[in-house]
Amino acid sequence: MQNVKGTNDYWGEEQALRQKVEAILKNMFGVYDYDAMETPILNEADLLTSKYAGGEEILKEMYRLNDQGSRNLGLRYDLTIPFAKVVASLPAVELPFKRYEIGKVFRDGPVKRGRLREFTQCDVDCVGIAGPEGEAELLQLATAVFAKLGIPIIIYWNNRKFLAEWLDKIGVPNDVQPTVMLTLDKVAKIGPAGVRAELKEKGLSEAVLSSMAAYLNEEKPTFEQIVAEVQLAQSSGAEEVRALQLLLDQTGLGAVCRFDPLLSRGLSFYTGTVYEIMDVTGVYSSSLGGGGRYDAIVGQLLGRDAVNLPAVGISFGLESIMEMLKSREQQRSLTQAIVVPLDKEAAAEAFVMTTELRTAGIRARLVSEKRKLKKILASASNQGIRFVILIGSDELAKSSVRLKDMFEQTENVMPMDQAIFCMEKIYPPVDFT
């Protein structure tokens, strides 16, 4: 009577919230002139495992099965390959061809917060736009979607063609470049030292490892730095990076979209720009969505490898979005901060500080009951209250407070106005205009 690991049931308030999110997404997709599509969950294994599909890493997680006719089948692991199949079956389709699809996909991978084995993807794809306008439109759509959802984001982007040219220049053999890209993409998860150790296991020469090590520091290299140091100024990948960056700056998207030269994403079919959407506050560490350009798939499915049909897409992770929204809804229904006077001398100032928090739009409570601090903090943690402000004689003497972040398990001494600023980054003031 229990669910298969990595699957969930949804009902009541949670299901209502899921439907609301899907309605917002569908509306925004329509505003950007994308039409709805629905493709089968069940596909021929040959399609899903072809060399034009997701690549070795994703195929390890594919669910495979046989029907009563002994046909080799698989459950789709994304919505891009089924979309490419549809386009390949319609050679006379009018371009640009723009569609969105919201549906279940399946991956037999590790289960963690926001990552299940049966989950819903919300994909938007366009075939027929070769220039950076295709990527820019989807990045603009993503920015609009998350603004509508009230989730602050940052979008990291790169160009796999540029990354391949860079690796080629420093001597990484072509046959190992895909796996090297996947390792470089892990720098945020395993750190520079972990990346260096993993690269060493790939049989790269000491000269190549030394060249790569120079770029694997806490501060990632800039596009200009790479271009100058390895002489890539005239490469086609570099030109694509410049063209998209110019368009992002002209449309105001440069403030949200940040170039990351180590980003590659896991799927092997990307041929140019790739991007990943992250929570700007850092509270949620997994990706909220991503995508990129995949110009080769459709032509290859048609058996015409030399034919490139320009295609670009983006996918929004409904489960990740739900994790963000559920957490936020919980926080909104609870007190956001409590103020705790540590002695009688601080009682009046604590009252004033509670008023300042409320004036700033932060839901605050003054703790006046006589309880041990340990119990007050435990109670705050149990109730899901994120911030605790402690004020006593020592803090009064320094014109400061102690701000505890119960979620991040941090404590810092700072002036009250700075504490309010820190809380406003998490709980921005509500605009009633």
C-alpha positions in Angstrom: 0.0 0.0 0.0 2.9 2.4 -0.5 4.0 4.3 -3.6 6.9 3.2 -5.8 10.0 5.2 -4.6 10.2 8.5 -6.4 6.5 8.8 -7.1 3.8 10.9 -5.3 0.1 11.3 -4.9 -1.3 14.9 -5.1 -4.6 16.1 -3.7 -6.3 18.9 -1.8 -4.4 22.2 -1.4 -1.2 20.9 -3.0 -3.0 19.7 -6.1 -4.8 23.0 -6.3 -1.5 24.8 -6.2 -0.1 22.5 -8.9 -3.0 23.3 -11.2 -2.6 27.0 -10.5 1.1 26.9 -11.5 0.2 24.9 -14.7 -2.4 27.5 -15.6 0.1 30.3 -15.2 2.6 28.5 -17.3 0.1 27.7 -20.1 -1.1 31.3 -20.1 2.5 32.7 -20.4 3.3 30.1 -23.1 0.3 31.3 -25.1 1.3 35.0 -24.7 4.6 34.1 -26.3 2.7 32.4 -29.2 3.4 28.7 -28.5 0.7 26.1 -29.2 -0.1 23.1 -27.0 1.1 19.6 -27.9 0.7 16.1 -26.4 3.0 13.2 -27.2 3.0 9.5 -26.0 4.7 8.6 -22.7 5.6 5.2 -24.3 8.2 5.3 -27.1 10.3 2.9 -29.2 13.5 2.2 -27.4 15.4 2.8 -30.6 14.2 6.4 -30.6 15.1 7.1 -27.0 18.5 5.4 -27.2 19.7 6.6 -30.6 23.0 8.5 -30.7 21.0 11.6 -31.4 19.1 11.4 -28.1 20.0 12.1 -24.5 23.5 10.5 -24.3 25.1 7.9 -22.0 24.3 9.5 -18.7 20.6 9.9 -19.2 20.2 6.4 -20.8 21.4 4.9 -17.5 18.2 6.2 -16.0 15.8 5.2 -18.7 12.9 2.9 -17.8 12.9 0.0 -20.4 10.2 -2.6 -21.0 8.9 -5.1 -23.5 5.3 -5.4 -24.6 3.4 -8.7 -25.5 4.7 -8.4 -29.0 8.3 -8.5 -27.7 8.9 -4.9 -28.9 11.6 -3.0 -27.1 10.0 0.1 -25.6 10.9 2.8 -23.1 9.3 5.5 -21.0 10.2 9.0 -22.2 12.9 10.7 -20.0 12.2 14.1 -21.4 9.9 15.9 -23.8 12.5 17.1 -26.4 13.1 13.8 -28.2 9.3 13.1 -28.7 9.0 16.7 -30.0 11.9 16.2 -32.4 10.2 13.0 -33.7 7.0 14.9 -34.4 8.9 17.6 -36.4 10.9 14.9 -38.3 7.6 13.3 -39.3 6.2 16.6 -40.7 8.8 17.6 -43.3 6.5 20.2 -44.8 5.7 21.9 -41.5 5.6 25.7 -41.7 8.5 27.3 -39.8 9.0 28.6 -37.2 7.1 25.8 -35.5 6.5 26.7 -31.8 4.9 24.4 -29.3 4.7 23.7 -25.5 4.0 20.5 -23.7 3.3 19.7 -20.0 3.5 16.0 -19.2 5.0 13.2 -17.1 8.5 11.9 -17.7 10.4 9.2 -16.0 14.0 8.7 -14.8 15.4 5.9 -12.6 17.8 8.2 -10.9 18.6 9.3 -7.3 15.6 10.8 -5.4 16.0 14.0 -3.4 14.1 17.2 -2.7 12.5 18.4 -5.9 13.8 15.4 -7.9 11.5 12.4 -8.3 11.5 9.4 -10.7 8.1 10.2 -12.1 7.8 14.0 -12.5 6.2 16.7 -14.7 8.1 18.7 -17.2 6.9 21.9 -18.8 8.7 22.3 -22.2 8.7 25.1 -24.7 10.5 24.6 -28.0 10.9 26.4 -31.3 12.1 25.0 -34.6 13.2 27.3 -37.4 15.0 30.2 -35.8 18.8 30.0 -36.3 19.9 33.3 -34.6 20.2 34.3 -31.0 16.6 35.6 -31.1 15.4 32.1 -30.4 17.4 31.8 -27.1 16.7 35.4 -26.1 12.9 34.8 -26.5 13.0 31.7 -24.3 15.2 33.4 -21.6 12.7 36.4 -21.7 9.8 33.9 -21.3 11.6 32.2 -18.3 12.1 35.6 -16.7 8.5 36.5 -17.1 7.2 33.1 -15.8 9.2 33.3 -12.6 8.3 37.0 -12.1 4.6 35.9 -12.3 5.3 33.1 -9.8 7.1 35.5 -7.5 10.3 33.5 -7.5 13.5 35.5 -7.9 15.9 33.7 -10.3 19.3 33.9 -12.0 19.9 32.2 -15.3 23.4 30.9 -16.0 24.2 30.3 -19.6 27.1 29.1 -21.8 27.7 27.9 -25.4 28.8 24.3 -25.8 30.4 25.1 -29.2 32.5 27.7 -27.5 33.3 25.3 -24.6 34.4 22.6 -27.1 36.6 25.1 -29.0 38.2 26.1 -25.7 38.8 22.4 -24.7 40.3 21.8 -28.1 42.7 24.7 -27.8 44.1 23.4 -24.5 44.5 19.9 -25.9 41.5 17.9 -24.6 41.0 15.0 -27.2 37.6 15.2 -29.0 36.6 11.7 -27.8 36.7 12.6 -24.1 35.4 16.2 -24.4 31.7 15.2 -23.6 32.7 13.6 -20.3 35.1 16.4 -19.5 32.2 18.9 -20.0 30.1 16.9 -17.6 32.8 17.0 -15.0 33.4 20.7 -15.4 29.6 21.2 -14.9 29.9 19.7 -11.4 32.1 22.5 -10.0 29.3 23.9 -7.9 28.6 20.5 -6.4 32.0 19.0 -5.8 34.2 22.1 -5.9 37.4 22.8 -7.9 39.4 20.2 -6.1 36.8 17.5 -6.8 36.7 18.5 -10.5 40.5 18.3 -10.7 40.5 14.9 -9.1 37.8 13.6 -11.5 39.6 15.0 -14.5 42.8 13.3 -13.5 41.0 9.9 -13.8 40.1 10.5 -17.4 43.7 9.9 -18.7 44.4 13.4 -19.7 48.0 14.4 -20.1 49.8 16.4 -17.3 50.1 19.4 -19.7 46.3 19.4 -20.3 45.5 19.0 -16.6 47.8 21.8 -15.8 46.2 24.1 -18.4 42.7 23.3 -17.1 43.7 23.7 -13.4 44.5 27.3 -14.0 40.7 27.9 -14.7 39.4 25.8 -11.8 39.5 28.3 -9.0 36.7 29.7 -6.8 36.3 32.6 -9.2 35.3 31.3 -12.7 37.2 32.8 -15.7 35.4 35.4 -17.7 34.6 35.0 -21.4 37.1 37.8 -22.3 39.8 36.1 -20.2 39.4 32.7 -22.0 39.2 34.3 -25.5 42.4 36.3 -24.8 44.4 33.5 -23.2 43.6 30.7 -25.7 43.2 32.9 -28.8 39.5 32.2 -29.6 38.5 35.7 -30.7 37.4 34.7 -34.2 35.9 31.3 -33.4 32.3 30.6 -34.3 31.4 29.7 -30.7 32.8 33.0 -29.5 30.8 34.9 -32.1 27.6 33.1 -30.9 28.4 34.1 -27.3 28.9 37.8 -28.3 25.7 37.9 -30.4 23.5 36.5 -27.6 25.2 38.7 -24.9 24.5 41.8 -27.1 20.8 40.9 -27.4 20.5 40.1 -23.7 22.0 43.5 -22.9 19.8 45.3 -25.4 16.6 43.7 -23.9 17.5 44.2 -20.3 18.0 40.5 -19.7 21.7 40.9 -18.9 20.8 41.7 -15.3 19.2 38.2 -14.9 21.4 36.1 -17.3 25.0 35.5 -16.3 27.6 33.8 -18.5 29.2 30.7 -17.0 32.0 29.2 -19.1 31.9 25.8 -17.3 28.2 25.1 -17.7 27.3 22.3 -20.2 24.2 20.5 -18.9 23.8 16.7 -19.0 22.1 16.0 -22.2 24.5 15.4 -25.1 22.3 16.7 -28.0 23.0 20.4 -27.3 24.9 22.1 -30.1 25.2 25.7 -29.0 23.8 27.8 -26.2 22.7 26.1 -22.9 21.2 27.6 -19.8 20.1 26.7 -16.3 17.6 28.5 -14.0 18.5 28.8 -10.3 16.9 30.3 -7.2 18.8 33.6 -6.7 18.5 33.4 -2.9 20.3 30.1 -2.8 17.7 28.5 -0.4 16.8 26.0 -3.1 20.0 24.5 -4.5 18.7 22.4 -7.4 17.8 23.7 -10.9 14.4 25.2 -11.5 14.7 24.6 -15.3 17.0 24.8 -18.2 17.5 24.0 -21.9 19.4 25.1 -24.9 20.0 24.8 -28.7 19.9 21.4 -30.4 20.2 22.1 -34.2 21.2 18.5 -35.2 18.5 16.2 -33.8 15.7 16.6 -36.4 17.9 16.3 -39.4 19.6 13.2 -37.9 16.3 11.5 -37.1 15.4 12.0 -40.8 18.7 10.2 -41.7 20.2 13.4 -43.1 23.1 14.1 -40.8 24.3 17.0 -42.9 21.0 18.8 -42.5 20.7 21.1 -39.5 17.2 22.3 -38.7 17.7 25.0 -36.0 15.9 24.2 -32.8 16.0 25.7 -29.3 14.0 24.9 -26.1 13.6 25.3 -22.4 12.1 23.1 -19.7 10.6 24.2 -16.4 10.6 21.7 -13.6 7.2 21.6 -12.0 8.4 19.6 -9.0 11.2 22.1 -8.3 8.8 25.0 -8.6 6.4 23.3 -6.3 9.1 22.8 -3.7 9.9 26.6 -3.8 6.2 27.6 -3.6 5.2 25.1 -0.9 8.1 26.4 1.3 7.1 30.0 0.6 3.5 29.3 1.4 4.4 27.7 4.7 6.6 30.7 5.5 3.9 33.2 4.7 1.4 31.5 7.0 3.9 31.7 9.9 5.7 34.5 11.8 8.7 35.5 9.8 10.8 36.9 12.7 10.8 37.0 16.5 12.5 39.6 18.7 13.9 38.3 22.0 15.1 40.6 24.8 17.8 38.9 26.8 17.4 41.1 29.9 15.2 43.8 31.4 17.4 46.6 30.1 16.7 45.5 26.5 12.9 45.1 26.8 12.0 48.6 25.7 14.4 48.5 22.7 13.1 45.1 21.7 9.6 46.6 21.5 10.9 49.4 19.3 12.7 46.9 17.0 9.5 44.7 16.7 7.7 47.9 15.5 10.5 48.6 13.0 10.2 45.1 11.5 6.4 45.5 11.1 6.9 48.9 9.5 9.2 47.1 7.0 6.5 44.6 6.2 8.0 41.7 8.0 5.6 39.7 10.1 7.2 39.9 13.6 6.4 38.8 17.2 7.9 40.2 20.4 8.8 37.4 22.9 7.9 38.6 26.3 7.4 35.4 28.2 10.0 34.3 30.7 11.5 31.2 29.1 15.0 29.9 28.7 16.6 31.0 25.4 17.2 27.4 24.4 13.5 26.6 24.6 12.6 29.8 22.7 14.9 28.9 19.8 13.7 25.3 19.7 10.1 26.6 19.5 11.0 29.0 16.7 12.6 26.1 14.8 9.6 23.8 15.3 7.3 26.5 14.0 9.3 27.2 10.9 10.2 30.8 12.0 13.3 31.7 10.0 14.8 34.7 11.8 15.4 35.4 15.5 16.7 38.8 16.7 18.5 38.7 20.1 19.0 42.0 22.0 20.7 42.3 25.4 22.9 44.7 27.3 26.0 43.8 25.2 24.2 44.4 22.0 22.7 47.7 23.3 26.2 48.9 24.1 27.3 48.2 20.5 24.1 49.6 18.9 23.7 46.2 17.3 21.6 43.0 17.4 22.3 39.3 17.0 20.5 38.0 13.9 20.0 34.2 13.8 18.9 32.5 10.6 17.3 29.3 11.8 17.2 27.8 8.3 20.9 28.5 7.4 22.1 27.9 11.1 24.0 31.2 11.1 24.4 34.0 13.6 25.8 37.5 13.0 26.1 40.7 14.9 25.0 43.8 13.0 23.1 47.1 13.2 19.3 46.8 13.1 18.9 48.4 9.7 21.3 45.8 8.2 19.3 43.0 9.9 16.1 44.3 8.3 17.9 44.5 4.9 18.9 40.8 5.2 15.4 39.8 6.0 13.9 41.9 3.2 16.0 39.9 0.7 14.1 36.8 1.8 10.7 38.5 2.5 10.5 41.5 0.1 8.0 44.1 1.0 4.5 43.6 -0.6 3.6 46.3 -3.1 -0.1 47.1 -2.9 -0.1 49.7 -5.7 
